[in-house]
Amino acid sequence: MNPAKIVLILAVVVVLVVLWGRVMGRKDPDRPLVGLTDGVRAKVSREISAGHKINAIKIYREATGAPLADAKRAVDSWFVPGQGPGVRDAAASFTEGRLTDEGRARISELILAGRREDAMTLYAEATGASGSEAQAIIRSWDTSQDY
C-alpha cells in the first residue's frame, strides 16, 4: 500500500475521533451526576463573578455531564435575565439581607432617574456582587415595588 494512502487514512481516523469526542463530550459513566443543585449554582456563580469562566464551565460540566459547547453556552447566559439561573442567585441577596431598605430605595431612585450605571455600582458595592450580577439585577429591577 502506498505510504501517502496510509497517512491519509490515519489523518481521517484522527479527525473522526476528535470530532466524535467534541460532539459527545467527556462523560465518566462511573461518576454520578449531581445536577444543578443550589451548591453547584453557587459555585458556578462565584467562579463567574471572580472572572474564572473556565472553572465555572468545568464545575457545570462535572455536575451535569453536559458537552463542552452546552456548558459554555449555559455559563455565557448565566446572568442574562430570563435565561440564566445566576439571576435568581444574585436576587437571593434580597432575602439574605445583604441589601438594606435604604439601599433598595436609593437604587430605585437612580433607576427612575435614568442612572442605571450608578445603580449597578451601588448594588455591587452594597452586596459584593460582580458587575455581571449587578447588571442582571438592575436590568430586571422592578421600581414599582415598595422596597
C-alpha positions in Angstrom: 0.0 0.0 0.0 1.2 3.5 -0.8 2.6 5.5 2.2 0.5 8.5 1.2 -2.7 6.5 1.4 -1.7 5.3 4.9 -1.0 8.8 6.1 -4.4 10.0 4.6 -6.3 7.1 6.3 -4.6 7.9 9.6 -5.4 11.6 9.3 -9.1 10.8 8.5 -9.3 8.5 11.6 -7.7 11.1 13.8 -10.2 13.8 12.6 -13.1 11.5 13.1 -12.0 10.6 16.7 -11.6 14.3 17.6 -15.0 15.3 16.1 -16.7 12.4 17.9 -15.1 13.5 21.2 -16.2 17.1 20.8 -19.7 16.1 19.9 -20.2 13.5 22.6 -18.2 15.4 25.3 -16.2 13.7 28.0 -18.5 11.8 30.3 -17.4 9.4 33.0 -20.2 6.8 33.2 -19.0 5.6 36.7 -19.3 9.0 38.3 -22.9 10.0 39.3 -24.1 13.4 38.2 -25.4 15.7 40.9 -27.2 18.2 38.6 -27.6 21.9 39.2 -28.1 21.9 42.9 -28.1 25.1 45.0 -24.5 24.4 45.9 -23.4 23.8 42.3 -25.2 27.0 41.2 -23.5 29.0 44.0 -20.1 27.6 42.9 -20.6 28.5 39.3 -21.9 32.0 40.2 -18.8 32.6 42.4 -16.4 31.4 39.7 -18.1 33.7 37.1 -18.1 36.6 39.5 -14.4 36.1 40.1 -13.7 36.1 36.4 -12.9 32.3 36.3 -15.1 31.4 33.4 -13.2 28.2 32.5 -13.5 26.9 36.1 -17.2 27.7 36.0 -17.6 25.7 32.8 -15.7 22.8 34.4 -17.9 22.8 37.5 -21.0 22.9 35.4 -19.8 20.0 33.2 -18.8 17.9 36.2 -22.2 18.4 37.8 -24.4 17.9 34.7 -22.3 15.9 32.3 -23.1 18.4 29.6 -20.8 18.6 26.5 -18.4 21.5 26.4 -20.4 23.6 23.9 -23.6 23.3 26.0 -21.7 24.1 29.2 -20.1 27.2 27.7 -23.5 28.4 26.4 -25.0 27.9 29.8 -22.2 29.8 31.6 -22.3 32.6 29.0 -26.0 33.2 29.7 -25.7 32.6 33.4 -26.6 36.2 34.4 -28.9 37.1 31.4 -32.3 38.0 32.8 -34.9 35.4 31.7 -32.3 32.8 30.7 -29.7 32.1 33.3 -30.1 30.7 36.8 -27.5 33.2 38.1 -30.0 35.9 38.1 -32.0 34.1 40.7 -28.8 33.5 42.7 -28.0 37.2 42.6 -31.6 38.1 43.5 -31.2 36.0 46.6 -29.2 38.8 48.1 -32.5 40.5 48.9 -33.6 37.6 51.1 -30.2 37.2 52.6 -30.3 40.8 53.9 -27.3 42.0 52.1 -29.2 45.0 50.7 -30.7 47.4 53.2 -34.1 49.1 52.7 -32.3 52.4 52.2 -30.1 50.8 49.5 -33.1 49.4 47.7 -34.8 52.8 47.8 -31.7 54.6 46.5 -31.3 52.1 43.7 -34.9 52.6 42.7 -34.4 56.4 42.7 -31.3 56.0 40.5 -33.1 53.8 38.0 -36.1 56.1 37.8 -33.6 59.0 37.2 -32.1 57.0 34.3 -28.8 56.4 36.1 -28.6 52.7 35.7 -24.8 52.6 35.8 -24.8 54.3 39.2 -27.5 51.9 40.3 -25.3 48.9 39.2 -22.3 50.3 41.1 -24.3 50.9 44.2 -25.8 47.4 44.1 -22.4 45.8 43.6 -20.8 47.8 46.4 -23.7 47.1 48.8 -24.0 43.4 48.1 -20.5 42.3 47.0 -22.0 41.2 43.7 -19.9 41.1 40.5 -20.5 43.6 37.7 -22.4 41.0 35.7 -24.6 40.1 38.7 -25.3 43.7 39.3 -26.2 44.3 35.7 -28.6 41.4 35.6 -30.4 42.5 38.8 -30.6 46.2 37.7 -31.9 45.2 34.3 -34.8 43.3 35.9 -35.3 45.7 38.8 -39.0 46.5 39.4 -39.2 50.1 40.5 -43.0 49.8 41.1 -42.3 47.6 44.2 -42.2 49.2 47.6 -38.8 48.0 48.7 
